[in-house]
Amino acid sequence: MSREVVRTRSRVLVVGATGRLGGSIARASLAAGHPTFALVRPHHFARPDSPLLEPLVAAGATLLQVNARHP
């Protein structure tokens, strides 16, 4: 009996995608073809040309602004 592997695309939410570990996870998720959403703190959005945001957007991540102090 053969087993067929069915690959599905999962939506992935990455907290801390502008950091070292979160960035690596986000890039791996995007490279695997998963729709990837990155939670980003407001101060990163103050600079649209931020070197932390540009690679995420270029790779296809959807950025979500979040402020943990104001739920």
Buried (B, 14 or more C-beta within 10 A) or exposed (E): EEEEEEEEEEEBBBBBBBEEEBBEBBBEBBEEEBBBBBBBBEEBEEEEEBEBBEBBEEBBBEBEEBEEEEE
